[in-house]
Amino acid sequence: MHNKTDEVKTITLGKTGLKVSKNGFGALPIQRIEKKDAVYLLQKAFYHGINYFDTARWYSDSEEKLGAAFSYIRDKVIISTKTGAQNAKQFWEDLETSLRMLNTDYIDIYQFHNPSFCPKQGEENGLYDAMVKAKEQGKIRHIGITNHRHTVAKEAIESGLYETMQFPFSYLASELDLEIVEACKEKDMGFIAMKALSGGLINDSATAYAYLAQFDNVAPIWGVQRESELDEFLSYQENPPKLTKERKERIEKDKEQLSGDFCRGCGYCMPCPAGIEINNCARMSLLLRRAPKEAYLTPQWQENMKKIENCLHCNQCMSKCPYGLQTPELLKKNYEDYKTFLS
């Protein structure tokens, strides 16, 4: 009889010294499910070896659900959350709210949530200085930043002010993305990989897992909403998928299909003044070809796509896109393509 002796693989998040499970739990999706179901999922994840959970103030009641699940074993889990504050006053409000919702008196990693600039010491907004003060008070243990922009990410790494970087990273990664991973390793900065399934465009999680397993400094967090999704990632702890020849070929094929300008579905362009669900409508062509297309041809989705006709061309979405996409043009192309599927 085979006894399981191998421990779940862990990643050390750089200079933080925090040892997190290779499977991190991305808690954005649990805002969409009932509290009791979320608590069940979170606790099941913990009891099956996952010790790292990532959330944010912006994820509605996600923090509250983590608080309900883990207040009695707080010292056994590592929790990161984020603030989108623009100044010190908002920072302290966010931090106190997060501590209350998480039912804790400290946060393991507190992250600036995708700022358009890199907060530093002595700035007028007081953001970084507030972060340092919160650390001195013991309310946070480590200072992190999340971003989608290479320029901001590089600046944060070079500044030496941050202990962790959370950045999109998947097998669709560009050379620039790989440079960010390498730079974090050189600076002994923890690298947390978000969007490891590229916002749903990668539909082969085993290949995604096998690709990321090559990097000994990368801690992926997987967005989990259903028990079946959790079970999938837990099974990879038992039997880690290997990067086989077939999987490498799959990666090359996907890279070819998804090269160039495509919407990652991050949602930073939202809300749209015309009510367009940009983060899905602008990648509809890919969704139709990479998922069961029937799900996107319903009357509800036809209505959603028709809203593109009401685009105001205000270009707010373009100015907010961290990938510099020509969003109105992308929406128009996707709508034209969508109509061919309806005819």
C-alpha positions in Angstrom: 0.0 0.0 0.0 1.3 3.4 -0.9 1.6 5.9 1.9 1.5 9.5 1.0 4.7 11.0 2.4 5.3 14.0 0.1 4.1 17.2 1.5 2.2 19.7 -0.6 4.8 21.8 -2.5 5.3 25.2 -1.0 6.7 28.5 -2.4 8.6 31.0 -0.2 7.4 34.5 -1.0 10.9 36.0 -1.3 12.1 38.1 1.7 8.7 37.8 3.5 9.8 34.3 4.4 6.2 33.2 4.1 5.8 29.6 2.9 2.6 29.4 0.9 1.0 26.4 -0.8 1.7 26.1 -4.5 -2.1 26.3 -4.9 -3.2 29.7 -3.6 -7.0 30.4 -3.3 -8.1 33.5 -5.2 -11.2 34.7 -3.3 -12.6 37.1 -5.9 -15.2 34.5 -7.2 -16.6 33.7 -3.8 -18.4 37.0 -3.7 -20.9 35.4 -6.1 -22.0 32.6 -3.8 -23.9 32.2 -0.6 -21.9 32.8 2.6 -22.4 29.2 3.9 -21.2 27.8 0.6 -18.1 30.1 0.6 -17.2 29.1 4.2 -17.5 25.4 3.3 -15.2 25.9 0.2 -12.6 27.9 2.1 -12.5 25.5 5.0 -12.3 22.5 2.6 -9.4 24.1 0.9 -7.6 24.7 4.2 -8.1 21.1 5.4 -6.7 19.8 2.1 -3.5 21.7 2.3 -4.1 25.2 1.0 -2.8 27.8 3.4 -2.8 31.0 1.3 -5.9 33.1 0.5 -6.0 36.3 -1.5 -8.9 38.8 -1.4 -9.5 42.6 -1.7 -11.6 45.4 -0.3 -13.1 45.8 -3.8 -14.4 42.2 -3.8 -17.7 43.1 -2.0 -18.2 40.6 0.8 -15.3 38.3 0.0 -13.3 39.5 3.1 -16.3 38.9 5.3 -16.6 35.3 4.1 -12.9 34.7 4.8 -13.4 36.1 8.3 -16.2 33.7 9.0 -14.2 30.8 7.7 -10.9 31.4 9.5 -11.2 33.6 12.6 -10.8 30.5 14.8 -7.6 29.3 13.0 -6.2 32.7 12.0 -2.6 31.8 12.8 -2.7 28.8 10.5 -3.5 30.7 7.3 -1.8 33.4 5.3 -4.2 36.1 4.1 -3.5 38.9 1.6 -5.9 41.7 0.8 -5.8 44.9 -1.1 -6.7 48.6 -1.0 -7.6 50.8 -3.9 -7.2 54.0 -1.7 -6.0 57.2 -3.4 -4.9 58.9 -0.2 -3.9 58.2 3.4 -7.4 58.9 4.8 -9.0 56.3 2.4 -6.1 53.9 3.2 -6.8 53.9 7.0 -10.6 53.5 6.3 -9.9 50.5 4.0 -7.5 48.9 6.4 -9.8 49.2 9.4 -12.7 47.8 7.3 -10.6 44.9 6.1 -9.5 44.0 9.6 -13.1 44.1 10.8 -14.4 42.1 7.9 -11.6 39.5 8.1 -12.2 39.3 11.9 -8.5 39.7 12.6 -6.1 42.1 14.1 -3.4 41.7 11.4 -3.1 41.1 7.6 -0.2 39.0 6.4 0.3 40.9 3.1 -1.4 44.3 2.4 -1.3 45.3 -1.2 -1.9 48.4 -3.2 -4.5 47.3 -5.7 -3.4 48.0 -9.3 -2.4 51.7 -8.9 -1.6 53.6 -12.0 1.6 54.8 -10.4 4.1 53.3 -7.9 3.5 54.7 -4.3 6.7 55.8 -2.7 7.8 57.4 0.6 7.2 61.1 1.2 4.6 61.6 -1.5 1.8 64.1 -1.0 -0.9 61.3 -1.1 0.7 59.7 1.9 -0.1 56.2 0.7 3.2 54.5 1.2 4.0 56.3 4.5 0.6 55.1 5.8 1.5 51.5 4.8 4.8 51.8 6.7 3.0 53.2 9.8 0.4 50.3 9.6 3.3 47.8 9.6 4.9 49.5 12.6 1.6 49.2 14.4 1.5 45.4 13.6 -1.7 45.7 11.6 0.1 44.5 8.5 3.1 42.2 8.3 4.3 42.7 4.7 3.9 45.4 2.1 2.8 44.3 -1.4 1.6 45.8 -4.7 -0.5 44.3 -7.5 -0.4 45.6 -11.1 -1.2 44.9 -14.7 1.3 47.5 -16.1 4.9 46.5 -16.9 6.1 50.1 -16.2 4.6 50.3 -12.7 5.6 46.7 -11.9 9.3 47.4 -12.9 9.3 50.6 -10.9 8.0 48.8 -7.8 10.6 46.1 -8.1 13.5 48.6 -8.6 12.3 50.8 -5.7 13.0 48.1 -3.1 10.0 49.3 -1.2 7.8 46.2 -1.7 8.1 42.6 -0.5 5.6 41.0 -2.9 4.4 41.7 -6.5 1.1 40.3 -7.7 1.0 40.3 -11.5 -0.8 38.4 -14.4 1.2 35.4 -15.4 0.2 32.3 -17.4 1.5 30.2 -20.2 0.5 33.0 -22.5 3.2 35.2 -20.9 5.2 37.6 -23.1 8.9 38.2 -22.8 8.1 41.3 -20.8 6.1 39.3 -18.3 9.0 36.8 -17.9 11.3 39.7 -17.2 9.1 40.8 -14.3 9.2 37.2 -12.8 13.0 37.2 -13.2 13.5 40.6 -11.7 11.4 39.7 -8.7 13.6 36.6 -8.2 16.8 38.7 -8.4 15.4 41.2 -5.8 14.1 38.3 -3.5 10.6 39.7 -3.9 7.7 37.3 -3.7 5.9 36.8 -7.0 2.2 36.0 -6.8 0.7 35.0 -10.2 -2.9 36.2 -10.9 -4.9 35.4 -14.0 -3.1 32.0 -14.3 -6.0 31.0 -16.6 -5.9 34.3 -18.4 -9.4 35.4 -17.2 -11.0 32.2 -18.5 -9.4 32.1 -21.9 -7.2 29.1 -20.9 -9.5 26.2 -20.4 -6.9 23.5 -19.6 -6.0 24.0 -16.0 -3.6 21.0 -15.9 -1.4 22.6 -18.6 -1.6 25.9 -16.8 -0.5 24.3 -13.6 2.3 22.3 -15.2 3.6 25.5 -16.9 3.7 27.5 -13.7 5.3 24.6 -11.7 8.5 25.3 -13.7 9.1 28.5 -11.7 10.3 28.0 -8.2 9.5 31.6 -7.1 6.0 31.8 -8.6 3.0 31.3 -6.3 -0.2 31.0 -8.4 -3.6 31.9 -7.0 -6.5 30.2 -8.7 -10.0 31.9 -8.7 -12.4 29.3 -7.1 -16.2 29.5 -7.0 -17.3 25.9 -7.3 -16.4 22.8 -5.4 -15.6 21.0 -8.7 -12.9 23.7 -9.4 -11.4 23.3 -6.0 -11.3 19.5 -6.4 -9.5 20.0 -9.7 -6.7 22.0 -8.1 -6.5 19.7 -5.0 -6.1 16.7 -7.3 -2.9 18.5 -8.8 -1.4 18.5 -5.3 -1.8 14.7 -5.2 -0.6 14.2 -8.8 1.1 17.2 -10.3 0.5 17.4 -14.0 3.8 17.2 -16.0 4.7 19.5 -18.9 4.5 16.8 -21.6 5.2 17.2 -25.3 1.4 17.3 -25.9 1.0 20.1 -23.3 3.9 22.1 -24.8 2.2 21.8 -28.2 -1.1 23.0 -26.7 0.7 26.0 -25.2 2.2 26.9 -28.6 -1.2 26.6 -30.3 -2.9 28.8 -27.7 -0.1 31.3 -27.9 -0.6 31.5 -31.7 -4.4 32.0 -31.3 -4.1 34.5 -28.6 -1.2 36.5 -29.8 -1.6 40.3 -30.3 -4.2 42.5 -28.8 -6.9 40.7 -26.8 -8.9 41.7 -23.8 -7.8 39.8 -20.6 -11.1 40.5 -18.9 -9.5 42.3 -15.9 -12.4 44.7 -15.7 -10.4 47.9 -14.9 -12.2 49.7 -17.8 -15.5 49.3 -15.9 -18.1 50.7 -15.3 -19.0 51.8 -18.8 -21.3 54.9 -19.0 -23.2 53.2 -21.8 -23.7 50.0 -19.7 -21.6 47.8 -21.9 -20.1 44.7 -20.1 -16.7 45.5 -21.7 -14.7 42.9 -20.0 -16.6 40.1 -21.7 -18.0 41.8 -24.8 -14.5 42.8 -25.9 -13.3 39.2 -26.0 -16.5 37.6 -27.2 -14.9 36.2 -30.4 -12.4 34.3 -28.2 -15.0 33.1 -25.8 -17.2 31.8 -28.6 -14.3 29.7 -30.0 -12.8 28.6 -26.7 -15.8 27.7 -24.6 -19.2 26.0 -25.4 -20.6 28.8 -27.6 -24.2 28.1 -26.7 -23.6 29.8 -23.4 -22.9 33.1 -25.2 -25.8 33.0 -27.7 -28.6 33.3 -25.3 -31.2 36.2 -25.5 -29.5 37.8 -22.5 -26.1 37.8 -24.2 -27.6 39.1 -27.4 -29.0 42.0 -25.4 -25.6 42.6 -23.7 -23.8 42.6 -27.1 -26.4 44.9 -28.7 -25.4 47.6 -26.1 -22.2 48.0 -28.1 -24.3 50.0 -30.6 -24.8 52.6 -27.9 -21.0 53.2 -27.4 -20.5 56.9 -26.6 -16.9 56.8 -27.9 -16.0 58.7 -24.7 -12.7 56.6 -24.6 -12.8 56.3 -20.8 -12.3 52.5 -21.2 -9.1 53.1 -23.3 -7.7 55.5 -20.8 -8.2 53.0 -18.0 -7.0 49.9 -19.8 -3.7 48.7 -18.3 -2.9 46.9 -21.6 -3.3 50.0 -23.8 -6.0 48.4 -26.0 -8.1 50.3 -28.6 -11.2 49.1 -26.7 -14.0 50.8 -28.8 -12.5 49.3 -31.9 -12.2 45.9 -30.2 -15.8 46.0 -29.1 -17.0 46.9 -32.7 -15.0 44.0 -34.2 -16.3 41.5 -31.6 -19.9 42.6 -32.2 -19.5 42.2 -36.0 -18.1 38.7 -35.4 -20.8 37.9 -32.9 -23.6 38.6 -35.4 -22.1 36.0 -37.8 -22.7 33.4 -35.1 -26.4 34.4 -34.9 -27.1 34.3 -38.6 
